[in-house]
Amino acid sequence: MIKLCNISDLKIGEKKKFKINENEILLIRLEDGFYAIDNKCPHAGCRLSYYGKISEGKRIVCTCHGAIFSLINGNVLEGPTKNSLKLYKIKIINEEVFLQAQESPP
């Protein structure tokens, strides 16, 4: 696991970008917890840390070209792309937010 931040570092509705190895991950805090996604929109690579707008229904809108994604499962809900966002698993331990290690393919 990789520590990203403390719970108190992000207020509800805020997002923060982290660079983990070669990946940029966007951590988002909503009322029901934290969500971690790829920071790049799969359509044109726009950075969601800058162009991403959190909307109702646990969605993020890429304002570059209007793609809308679910923060629950990463699925594209609207927009020019057919590709989903990659999600990452988060674990909270003692008021700290961790990114869980991704399993390697067999």
C-alpha positions in Angstrom: 0.0 0.0 0.0 1.1 3.6 -0.7 0.1 6.4 1.6 -1.5 9.3 -0.3 -2.6 11.7 2.5 -4.5 12.1 5.7 -8.3 12.2 5.6 -8.2 15.8 6.8 -6.1 16.9 3.8 -9.1 16.9 1.5 -12.4 18.4 2.2 -15.6 16.9 0.8 -15.9 17.8 -2.9 -12.1 18.4 -3.3 -9.7 16.5 -5.5 -5.9 16.1 -5.5 -3.4 14.6 -8.0 -0.7 12.2 -7.0 2.1 10.8 -9.1 2.8 7.1 -8.4 5.6 5.7 -10.5 4.6 6.6 -14.1 0.9 7.0 -13.3 -1.0 10.1 -12.3 -3.9 9.3 -10.0 -6.6 11.6 -8.9 -8.0 11.2 -5.4 -11.5 12.6 -4.9 -13.4 13.0 -1.6 -17.2 12.8 -1.6 -19.6 12.6 1.3 -19.4 8.8 1.4 -15.7 8.4 1.0 -12.7 8.6 -1.3 -12.5 7.6 -5.0 -9.2 7.2 -7.0 -9.1 7.3 -10.8 -6.7 7.8 -13.6 -6.0 11.5 -13.9 -6.1 11.4 -17.7 -9.3 11.3 -19.6 -9.2 8.3 -22.0 -10.5 10.4 -24.8 -7.8 13.0 -25.4 -5.6 12.7 -22.3 -6.9 15.9 -20.6 -5.9 16.1 -17.0 -8.9 15.6 -14.8 -7.1 17.3 -11.9 -7.6 20.5 -14.0 -10.5 19.8 -16.4 -12.5 17.4 -14.2 -15.6 18.8 -12.6 -17.3 16.7 -9.9 -21.0 16.5 -10.5 -24.0 15.0 -8.7 -24.5 11.2 -8.8 -20.9 10.4 -8.2 -19.7 11.6 -11.6 -16.8 13.5 -13.0 -17.2 15.5 -16.2 -14.1 16.2 -18.4 -14.8 19.8 -19.5 -12.3 19.4 -22.4 -14.8 17.6 -24.6 -17.7 16.7 -22.4 -17.1 13.1 -21.5 -18.9 12.0 -18.2 -17.7 9.1 -16.1 -19.0 7.3 -13.1 -16.8 7.4 -10.0 -18.4 4.2 -8.8 -17.2 1.9 -11.7 -15.3 4.2 -14.1 -17.8 3.6 -16.9 -18.3 6.3 -19.5 -21.8 7.7 -19.2 -21.6 10.3 -22.0 -19.2 11.7 -24.4 -16.9 11.2 -27.3 -15.0 8.3 -25.8 -16.1 4.7 -25.4 -13.3 3.9 -23.0 -13.8 3.8 -19.2 -11.6 5.4 -16.6 -9.3 3.1 -14.6 -10.3 3.0 -10.9 -7.9 2.3 -8.0 -8.8 0.8 -4.6 -8.5 3.0 -1.5 -8.1 1.9 2.1 -8.5 4.1 5.1 -6.3 3.2 8.2 -6.1 5.4 11.3 -7.2 8.6 9.5 -4.7 7.9 6.6 -5.7 7.3 3.0 -3.8 4.5 1.2 -3.8 3.3 -2.4 -3.9 -0.4 -2.4 -1.5 -2.3 -4.6 -2.8 -3.5 -7.9 -2.8 -7.2 -8.6 -0.4 -8.3 -11.3 -2.0 -10.3 -14.1 -1.2 -14.0 -14.0 
